[in-house]
Amino acid sequence: MSNDVMKFEEAEWAEIELLPVAVFYYVANADDQVADVEITTFRETWGPNAVAEKYSDDKYFDMFMKEMFKRATGNEYSKLLDVVKGYSKPDFKRLFVKVRRLLEKLSPEESNAILTQIVLLAKEVSESHRQHVRKVSKKEQQAIADIQLYLQQKN
């Protein structure tokens, strides 16, 4: 995929590709423990094959989502996860706000659609326990609210 189509430099992609893994880890670790079911849900629901099926159009949004999740869940997944495991809450906030600013290169429609999908990811991670009869915790709900807030902030 060309940089012209993607509108981002490789250094910017290095930040963007962290976003899905950071969102996953921020929510999954809200209770101070990442459950195996959460990891499985993330990899199966947002892995390259699933994303290719979800975003199969030629529209810019679909191309962006496929590229971002290919990077985030592909061979580099473990390395990216290791990076975000060391993050503090302010580190996550800085990343979310920075990616939000990077997405301003896109049209408002494209940017909002991408951010909506990121919040959906956060909700899916938190709800992955439902099949095991565990409700979404207050800490997970707060993590989702934090992500929504940080993705709205522009500075």
Number of C-alpha atoms within 10 A of each C-alpha: 8 7 9 8 10 15 15 17 10 10 8 14 18 15 14 25 21 25 23 24 25 24 23 25 23 26 26 26 18 18 14 10 9 15 13 11 15 21 16 14 19 22 19 14 16 21 20 20 14 14 20 18 10 14 15 12 11 9 10 13 18 18 17 19 21 23 19 21 25 20 22 27 23 14 10 13 19 12 12 21 18 12 13 20 14 10 15 11 10 9 12 21 18 15 20 27 20 19 22 23 17 18 20 13 12 16 10 11 10 18 17 17 13 18 19 13 13 20 18 13 22 26 19 17 26 26 19 21 18 10 9 9 8 11 13 15 14 11 16 22 15 13 22 23 14 18 22 17 13 20 23 15 13 13 9
